[in-house]
Amino acid sequence: MSHVIDMELGPDQLINDLCAAKGAAERCGMVFLEGHKTFKYWGRATKSCDHAIQLGNGREMGLVPAAGNPGSWGISLDSMDRHRCDDMLMYYQMECAKLAAQANGDQ
């Protein structure tokens, strides 16, 4: 039985800004691994991805290409870490808003 789940994300929830994803990971105490091609889940098992995020519990989540959305990523992770992904996605939205405000000259 696989422990890996692919998060069901709507088009507006996909990861499409790696800078915002890195900021969100840091805010959650995680480490963003740009270009890391596998992520670890249960035990020593690994699965392929484009980028990974270390969760700090020996496991990682993977950013995987979103079907039909070039330049966007969905998330695969161990089912036991779903709540940690929810937190990261909340901070991701905040980081996107912050970066958009900065691009408009706001503080």
C-alpha positions as CSV (number, residue, x, y, z in Angstrom):
1,M,0.0,0.0,0.0
2,S,1.4,3.4,-1.0
3,H,1.6,6.2,1.5
4,V,1.9,8.8,-1.2
5,I,-1.0,11.0,-2.1
6,D,-1.3,13.7,-4.8
7,M,-3.0,16.7,-3.4
8,E,-6.1,17.7,-5.3
9,L,-5.4,21.3,-6.1
10,G,-7.6,23.6,-8.1
11,P,-6.0,25.7,-10.9
12,D,-5.8,28.7,-8.6
13,Q,-4.0,26.6,-5.9
14,L,-1.2,25.2,-8.0
15,I,2.4,26.3,-7.2
16,N,3.6,28.6,-10.0
17,D,6.0,30.9,-8.2
18,L,9.1,29.1,-6.8
19,C,10.2,32.2,-4.8
20,A,6.9,32.3,-3.0
21,A,7.1,28.5,-2.4
22,K,10.6,29.0,-0.9
23,G,9.3,31.8,1.3
24,A,6.3,29.7,2.4
25,A,8.5,26.7,3.2
26,E,10.8,28.9,5.3
27,R,7.9,30.4,7.2
28,C,6.8,26.8,8.1
29,G,10.3,25.8,9.3
30,M,10.8,23.7,6.2
31,V,13.6,23.7,3.6
32,F,13.0,24.3,-0.1
33,L,15.2,22.1,-2.4
34,E,15.0,23.7,-5.8
35,G,15.8,21.2,-8.6
36,H,15.8,18.2,-6.2
37,K,14.6,15.3,-8.4
38,T,13.2,13.0,-5.7
39,F,11.4,13.3,-2.4
40,K,11.5,10.9,0.6
41,Y,8.3,9.6,2.2
42,W,7.7,6.5,4.3
43,G,11.0,5.0,5.5
44,R,13.6,5.3,2.8
45,A,11.1,5.2,-0.1
46,T,11.5,8.0,-2.8
47,K,9.4,9.2,-5.7
48,S,10.4,11.6,-8.5
49,C,9.6,15.3,-8.6
50,D,10.9,18.6,-10.0
51,H,11.6,20.2,-6.6
52,A,11.3,19.0,-3.0
53,I,10.6,20.5,0.4
54,Q,12.1,19.0,3.6
55,L,9.5,18.8,6.3
56,G,11.9,18.4,9.2
57,N,10.5,15.0,10.2
58,G,12.7,12.9,7.9
59,R,10.1,13.1,5.1
60,E,9.7,15.5,2.2
61,M,6.9,16.7,-0.2
62,G,7.5,16.8,-3.9
63,L,6.5,19.5,-6.4
64,V,5.4,17.6,-9.5
65,P,4.4,19.0,-12.9
66,A,0.7,19.9,-13.0
67,A,-1.0,18.2,-16.0
68,G,-2.1,20.7,-18.5
69,N,-0.5,23.6,-16.7
70,P,3.1,24.2,-17.9
71,G,5.2,26.0,-15.4
72,S,3.0,25.0,-12.5
73,W,3.4,22.2,-9.9
74,G,1.1,20.1,-7.8
75,I,2.2,18.4,-4.6
76,S,2.8,14.8,-3.7
77,L,3.6,13.7,-0.2
78,D,3.1,11.1,2.5
79,S,-0.5,11.0,3.6
80,M,0.6,11.5,7.2
81,D,1.9,15.0,6.3
82,R,-1.2,16.4,4.7
83,H,-1.8,18.9,7.5
84,R,1.8,20.3,7.0
85,C,1.0,20.8,3.3
86,D,-2.1,22.7,4.2
87,D,-0.1,25.1,6.3
88,M,2.5,25.6,3.6
89,L,-0.2,26.3,1.0
90,M,-1.7,29.0,3.3
91,Y,1.7,30.6,3.6
92,Y,2.3,30.2,-0.2
93,Q,-0.8,32.4,-0.9
94,M,0.5,35.0,1.6
95,E,3.9,35.0,0.0
96,C,2.3,35.4,-3.5
97,A,0.3,38.4,-2.2
98,K,3.4,39.9,-0.6
99,L,5.4,39.5,-3.8
100,A,2.6,41.0,-5.9
101,A,2.4,44.0,-3.6
102,Q,6.2,44.5,-3.7
103,A,6.0,44.4,-7.5
104,N,3.5,47.3,-7.4
105,G,5.7,49.3,-5.1
106,D,3.8,48.6,-1.9
107,Q,5.6,47.7,1.3
